[in-house]
């Protein structure tokens, strides 16, 4: 089994968006990550699909249209950051993706939700039951095979999906068990940054109480499993993570 870290670009945003009340006037450039997990039996599991196409086509106009300008002042992307280009680095085409794990439906995680019609869409029921995704310019793909899960679930041997609600109703984190690297816990947005835990600041959430419980659960599980915890948007960690076409195995 191999884990590839995909680079969908970066955002310069107000720190107060991630740590409400704790970052007034500060700006932070964060990566927009995705992940491709290749299993030994031929599955290609794509975890998150980056930004909507409009953000790759014309970032300034997309920010203006969405009214995000108060907290998002720069989107740094190139053609290389599109999901299809990231997959091409691995010799893959969108049709080669067998499963698309939707960790949650914010604009920087589910922008390409409709671009993999041959993949089984894997999503928590609490997220899928919403009439539209959280970023409501998106819509749920039609005529796509879906695997709607309730709570924690094993997608396949070595890939454990963790229901970590709070950031959104059906937020999912992912525990990947690699033969050489060992366990890696992809917190996604259950934990943006180490400072979220250090300050116990979970205000940037759909439900602060659920987000706090999920964030502490992810941190505890990482300790118990001896897992490398990859935060959702930690610039310091992002600078050190091996990006595709390099991989962890």
Buried (B, 14 or more C-beta within 10 A) or exposed (E): BBBBBBBBBBBBBBBBBBBBEBBEEEBBEBBBBBBBBBBEEEBBBBBBBBBBBBBBEEBEEBBEEBEBEEBBEEBEBEEEBBBEBBBBBBEBEBEBBBBBBBBBBBBBBBBBBBBBBEBBBBBBEBBBEBEEBBBEEBEBBEEBEBBBBEEBBEBBEBBBBBBBBBBBBBBBBBBBBBEEBEBBBBBBBBBBBBBBBEEEBBBBBBBBEBBBBBBBBBBEBBEEBEBBBBBBBBEEBBEEBEBBEEBBE
